[in-house]
Amino acid sequence: MDHGQFSTRELVAGRYRTLQVVHREEGRTVWLGEDVGVGRPVSLLESRLAPLQPEVTTRRTVGRIMRDSEAMELLCPGQVAAVLDVVDDHGALWTVTERIEGTPLGEILDRGPLNYVRAARIGLGILDVLEAAHRQGMTHGDLSPGQVFVRKSGEVVVTGFGLIGTSVTQRVTAPSYASPEQARGSSAGPAADQWTLGALLYAMVEGRPPVNDRGPVEATLSAVDRLPLRSPVNAGPLVPAITGLLRRDALERVPESVVRAALTRIVKEELDEPTQEALMPCFQGWLVAHRAGRAWSRPAVRRSVLVGAGLAVAASAVAVLVAALRPDGGGASATGSEPSRSGAPSTSTSTSGNGVGGPPSPPATSRTAAPSPSASSRAPQEPTVLFQRYVAPEGFSVDLPQGWTRVRTEKAAEGTYRVTFGASGDPRSLTVTYSVHLGTDPVAVWQALEPSLRQTYTGYQRVGDIRAVTYQGYPGADMVWLSTVDGVRVRTFGRGFLVGDDRGCSLRWTTPAADAQSTANKQALDVFLGTFRPPSN
C-alpha cells in the first residue's frame, strides 16, 4: 500500500502539485494534490500514455475524456468524479478531478478480502454507473480497482471514462482485470465491462484478481486469454453472479439486470445470511425467459419462498448458454436453391442430407414436406411438416419449420454471434452460431469446453464420445449431452465445424430427451443439416 508517500516533483503542467500517493497499480497512480492556481484540493490520476491510433492526437484524447466524463456526470451525479482538466505531461496523461472523498478500492483490497455483503454493495454502486453508460452506448473499457472509490457512507465513485477509446491497445491499466477479448486485442464493448465487474467482485471476496499480475503486461494478458479460472471459494451467494460474469465468451455473460437482482437480494437479505439457494429465482427466471426469447423482469418473491431454493442452479442456468456459442453444432450442405435476398423466410423444398459430408440435397423447388418414411413403413402416418427457407442478414441460411421465427439474437466483439430459432409452445430450439479464435481441432475445442459444461449444466451428462466428422469438406466434431432445464431432461446434439482462420460455425438442436429420437425430430435434424449454409466470410 502506497498511502502516506509524498512527492517532491515539480508541478504537473505548471499548475498541479502532487502531494500524496494513495494507490498504485499497473499503468496508474492515484494522487492527492492541489491546484495551486486557485488553491483548491484535487485528485490526480496519472496514467501511462498508451500508443494512440494513427489518426488520434493527444488533443483529441483529452477532448474525448472530457466529453465522456461530462456526459457521465450528468447521467450519474455524485457517482462519477467531476473532471476539471486533462493534461499530457512528461509522457503521462493526468486526469484532474475534484478531490474524491473516498478510498480507492485498490487500497481497500490491500487490507484483505471483504465480506460478500459489502462486496455486493460496492458491486451495485459500480453497476449503477456501468448500466447508465451502456444505455447511452458508452463503454468504460479500462475499469480497475484504482478507478473505483468508496466513500465512508458506502457510496461508490467511478473515474476513467473516455481513456480507452483512443488507444491502440485495448487496455491502459490493470491488465489483470482485462476481458479475454481485450487481451486478444479486440475492441471493448459493454461485455468487457461485465467481465471486469466480475473480476472486481472476485477480487473483493478472494483478496486477489481471478488472474494474478505476471509482470510484463503481455504475459498477464496472455494468461487472461488462455488460463482457466479458479472458482471463488469465499464468495458465498455471490458465486453465481461472479461465475456468470466471468464467461470467456462474451455472449455467455449474465445480463446486468440479472446480476443487479442477485446483488440486491444479497444486500436485502443481509440479516438472514442468504445462501446461494436464496438467489435461484433471479438466474432461473432469466434462463426461462432467455430460452423463450422474452424480456426478463424479476418477480416479487417472498423471503419464505426464496430461502431453500438453490442458486448453484443459477450458475447452471447461465450454463444453458455455454454450448450455444463455441463449436457446438452446425453443418452445411447445398440444396441447390437460390436463397432469398431479403433476409426473410422464403418457401422452399427441404429434403434430407445425411449430415456427415454426404452428397448435397436435391434442388429446392416449392413448398414441400420434411422427408418421411416410405408408404409401406409408415403406420400410422405422421403429420406433414412444411419447411421454409430462412436467409439471415448475417449471411447464413437454413430451412426452418413453418411458424418458427428468430427468437433471440446475441452478438459480441469480432463479429461473433448466436441466433436461436423456435416457436411459441414448441419446447425445441435450433441455435446457429459463428465464432472466432477456436483453434484448429474441433474435437480439442469440445474437450476444452466440456469442463465448463459439466460445472454449469444441471445434471450434465455426455452421451457417447466426441466424434470427429468431415462436413462439407470442413473438419468438424459432433457431441451429444443431456441436462436438466426447468425440471425437464433435454438432449442437445451439437455439430461444430471450422471454416478457416480459427473461425467456425455450429448448429445446436435441443429437444426434450423423452422424444429426441422420434421420427419428426430426427427428420427435422436431417433438414437442418442438409440445408444449412454458412456465411461466405
N, C-alpha and C positions, 0 to 999 in steps of 0.2 A: 504494500500500500504506500502511495506516494504523498498522502496528505501530510502537510507540515513542511514540505520542501519549498524553499523560496528562491526567487530568481533575482539575479543581478544584471540581466541582459539589458540592452538599450531598448528604448521604446519601440513597439511594433508600429510600423508605418508612421513613426514620429509622433504618435499620439497616445497609444495604449500601453500602459505599464503592466507587465505580468508580475503578480505578487506571490501566488502560491499554487503549486500543483495539487490538484485534488484527485486526479485519476490519469493513468496511462494505460493504453492498450496499443496493439499493433496499428501503426499509422495514425494515432490520435493521442493528443494530450489535452486535458481539460484544466484550465487555469482560472483562479480568481484574479481579477485585475481591476484596473481603474482607467477611466477615460480622463486623462489629465487636461484635455481641452475644456471640459465642462465640470470636472471634479465630481464625477459620479461613478459608483461601483458598477462593474460589468463582469460578465463571464466571457472567457475567450476559449474557443475550441480550435486547436491547432491541428490541421490535417495535412498529411503529405500531399503535395500537388501531383496527382496521378497524371500519366500521359493523357493528353486530350485528343479527341477526334480531330482529324486534319482540318476540318472546316470550322472548328471551335477555337475561339480565343479565350484568354483568361478573362477578358472583359465580358464575354458572353456567359462564361461560367458564373461570374459574380452576379450578372443580371438574372440568371435562372434561379440561383439560390435565393436572391432577394424576392423574386416573383413568387416562387413556390412557397417560401416561408410566409410571406404576407397572406397568400391565399389560405394557408393552413391556420394562421392566426385568426382569420375571420371565421373559419369553419369550427375551430376548437379553441375559443378564447380561454386563456388560462392553462391550456393543456399543451400548447406549443410555445417554445421560447420565442419571444419577440426579437427578431434580428435587427440590429441597429446598423451594422456595417459588415462588409466582407472585403478583405484586402489580401493581396498577394505580397508577401514579404519574406525575403531570404529563402525563396524556393518552397515556402509553405503557404497554405491557404488558411487564413484566420477568419473565423466567423465570430463576430462580436454580438453578444446578446445582452439584454437586460440581465442583471445579476439574478441567477437562478437560485432561489432559496430552497435548496433541496440537496440531497446526497446522490451522487451518481450510483446507478445500480451496480456498476463495477466495484465501487468501494464497498457496497453492502455485501456483494458476493465474496469479497476478500475476507469477510468475517466468518464465513461458513454458510452451510445450507439453510434455507428458510423453511418454515412450516408451510405445508401445502395450501393452507387457507390464506396466508399472507401472499404467497406466490400467485394464487388465484386473483386476489385483489389487485396486485400490481399488473397482472396479465390483462385484467379487464380495462385498466387505465390505458395500457398500450393499445388494446383492441379498439377502444373508443376512437383513438386518433387514426389508426390504420383503416378502419371501416370508413371514416369520414373522407380520408384521402382516396380510397378506392372508388367510392361513389362518384367522385369528381374526376375519375380517370387518372389519378396521380399514384405513383409508387414511391415509397421511400428508397428501398433498394440497398441501403447501407446501414440498417439499424444494428446497434451494438450496445453492450452494457454502458459504454461511455456516452451514449446519446439518450439515455433514459435517466431521469432524475426523480427521486421520490421525496416529496415534502414531508414534514413532520406530521401533517394531517393525513398522510397516506395518499394524497393526490399525486398523479404522475404527470411529468412534463417531458415532452419529446423534442429533440433537436435534430438537425441534419438533413432536412428536406432540400432537394434540388441538387445535391452534390454529385450524385451518381449519374445524372442524365447526360453529362457532357464528357464523361471519361471514356477512354478507350477500354480500360479494364471494367469488369462488371462488379468490382468490389474495391472500395478505397480503404476501409479499415476492418479490423477484426475478422480475418478470413475464417476463423472457427465458426462463425455464425452465418457464413455464406450458404446459399442453397446449392444443391448439386448442379442445377442448370447454370447458375452463375459461375460455379467452379469450372465448368466446361467452357466458359466464355460467352454464353448466350445472354441475351438481353434480359433484364429483370422485369418481372411483372408482379401483379398482386400476389401470385402464388409464392414468389420469393419472399415476400414479407410474411406470408403464413408460415413458411419454413422457419424463418428467423424467430417469429413469436414462439414456435415450438421449441427452438433451441434455447431461447431465453428462459422459458418455463422449466426446461430440463436443467439448465444451469442453476436456477434458483433452488430447486429441491435436491439436486445431486451435488451441488458445490463445484461443478465443473461443466463445461460445454459438452455436447454429445461427441464432438471431435476435438481433441486437445490440440493446442498450438504446437506445430512441429518445427518451429524455427523459420526457415525460408517460407515466404508466402506461398510459393508454388507447391511446396511439399504439403502444406496444410490444405490447400485447395484440392490437391490430388487425393488426399485422404478423405475429404468431404465427399468427393465424387465416387470413390471406389470402396472404401472400407465399410463393413457392416456396422450398424449402430447397436450399442448395448442398451437393452431395455432399462428404463429407470427403475430403481429399487426402493426409493424413498418417496415416490410421488403419490402414493395412496390413490384417492379417487381422481387425481389428475392424469393418471396413466393413459386412459383412452384419448383424452384431448391431446396430450403430448405425442403419442404414437400416431394419432390421426393426422397431426400437422407435419410430422417428420416422415412423410412418404417421399421416397426419391422421385417417384413420378408425380409431376405437378398436378395432374388431373385427379390423382387419388387423395389429395389432401382434403381434410374435412372442411366444409364451408364455415365461414366465420360465424354465421348465425348459430350453428350447432355448437361451436366452441363457446360462444357467449352464453348460450343456455346452460352448458355444463359448468362453466366457471361461476355463473350467477348462482346456480344451485349449491355449489360448494360453499360459497360465501353465506348464503341464506341459511344453510343447514349447519353452520359452524358449531353451534352449541350441541348438536346431536352427533357430531363426529361422523359425517357421511362416509359411506363406503363406496367403492366402485359401483356396487349394485344400485345405489340410490340414483345414479345418473343414467341408467339404461334408457329411460324414455326419450331423453334428448337425442341419443345417437340412433336408437332403434326407430324412432319416429321419422328421423331424417332418412334412414335407409328405406323405409316403406315408401315414402313419398318419392325418393330419388329413383327407385326402381320403376315406379309408376309414371315418372315424368311430371310429377306435380310439384307445386311450390310447397315448402315445409314451413309450418309455424308450430312453436312449442305449445302443447296443450297445457291447460291448468290441471295439475295433478296434485292431489292431497298428499301431505307428507306421509300419512299412514299407508298410502298406496305405493309411494316411491321406495320406502325402506324395504330392503329384502328383494329388490327386483333383479339386478345382475348386470353391471356395466362392463365387466370384462367382455360381455357381448358387444359393448359399444365398439371396442376395437375390431371385433369380428364383423360388426355391422359395417364399419368402414371397409373391412376387407372384402366385402362383396364387390368392391371396385377394383381390388388388386389385380384380378385376372382380366379386367375389362380392357386394360391397355396392355402393353407388353405383347410379346408374341404368343397370344393365347388362342389364336384361331385365325382362319382366313384362308381362302383359296381363290383360284381364278381359273376359268376356262371360257373360251369364247362361245357365244351362242350363235354368232353369225348375224344377229340383229343389229340394226343401227340404233344406238341409244338416243333418247330424246335430248335435245339441246337445251331444254328449258329448266332442267333440274327437278322437274315434277314427274310423278309416275306416268308411264305410258303403257297401255295394254300390249302384252307380247306373249308369245308361246314360251312356256317353261318346260323343258324336258330334262331328264336326269342325266348327269355325268357320273362317272364313278368316283370323282373327288380325290383320286390319288394319282393324277397325272395321266389318266386315260384319254381317249380321243375326245375332242370337243363335241358339244351337243349339236344337234341338227339346227339349221337356221330357224329363227323365230318367224312366225307369220302373223297370226292374230290371236285373240284370246283363246286360251286352251286350259285344260285342267292339268294338275300335277300328275306325274306318272303313277300308274296304278297297276295292280296285278292283272294278269290276263283274265278273260271272261271265265275260263274254266276253273281258275283258282280262287276267285273272289266270291265268297258266300258267307255272310251277306255282303253286298257291295257297299263300300263306304261312300259318304257324300263326296261329290266332286269339289275339289278346291281349286279355285282360279287364282292365278298369279298375275301381277303387273310388273312391268319394268320400272325401276326407280333409278334415276340418274342424279347423283349428288353434286352439289356445287363444288365439293372438294375434288371431284374427278372420278370417283369410283361409281360403279353401278351394280345392281343386283336385282333379281326378281323377288318380289315380296307377295305374301298372301293378300288378296283383296281385303281392304279395310285396315290394313296395317299402315302406320304412319311413323314418322320420325318423332320419337317422344322425348329424346334428350340429346343434347349436343354439348360436348366439353372440349375445350381447346387449351393448349399450353404453349410454351415458347417453342421456337424452331419448327413450327408447323405441325406439331404433334396434335392429334385429335382423336376423339372417340365419339361415335354416333350409335345410339341404341334405337332399335325399332320394336314396335309391339302394337297391341290393340287393346282397347278397354275391355276388361273381363277375361282377357286371354292371359294365363299365367306364364306363357312362354315369352322369350325375348331373343333377339338377334343383335349382337353388338359387332360393329365394324370399327377397327382401329387402324391408325397409321402411326408408327413410332420410329424414333431415330436412336442412334447410339446403342444398337442391340448386339453388336459383336458379329462374329462370322459363323457361329454354330448354333442353329435353332434349338438343338437338344440341350446344349450347355446353358442357353438362356433360360429354358424352362427349369433346369436343375437349380440355377441360381435363384430363380423366383420362388421355388417351392417352399423354402423355409418361411418366407413371409406369408404364403398362403396358409401353411399349417398353423402359424402363430395367430393369424387373424380371422380365419374362417371358423365358424362354429361347426364342429363335427366334421372337419375336413378329412377326406379320405381319398387318396388317389386310387383310381381303378386301372390296374394293369401297369405296363411300362410306358415311359415316354418313347414314342416311336418316331424314328426318322422317316420322312417321306420326301419324294420328289413331286413337286406340284407345279404344273405348267412350266416345267423346266427350272423351277427355283428350288433351292434347298428349303425344306420345311420340317415341322415336327408336330405330332398330334399328342394331346394329353387329355385325359378324361378324369374328372373328380366329382365326388359327392360332397354336399354340405347341407346345412340346415338354415333356411331363411324364413323368418316369420313363422317358425314352427313347422315348416314344410320341408321335407327332404327333396333336394333338387339335384339334378345331374347336369354337368356342364361339359360339352365337347368343345375343345379349342384346337384350332389349327393355325399355326403361325408360319409365315414363310418370308424369306429375305429377298429383297428386290435389288440389292446392291448398295454399296457405300454405307453399310451398317443400318440401312433402313428396312422396314418390314411392314407387312400388312397382316391382319388377322381377322378371323371370324370366330365368334363365340356363340354357341347355340345352347341356351339354358332352358330346361323343361322340368316339370315335376318328375321325380325319379320313377314314380309308380307307372307312368305311361311313356317313359322315354323311348322304349323300343316299339311303340305302336307303329303300325304301318304309316299313319298320317305323319307322325313326327319324323320317321326315317325318310319318308319321301320329301318332306319339307327340307331336311338337311341336304338331300341329294340335289334339290333345286338350287339351294343357296350355293353349294359348292360348284355346281355345274354352270351357274350363270354369273357368278361374281367376277367383276373385272376391276383390278386395282387401278389407282390413279397412274397416269402416264409418267409423272415425275415425282 
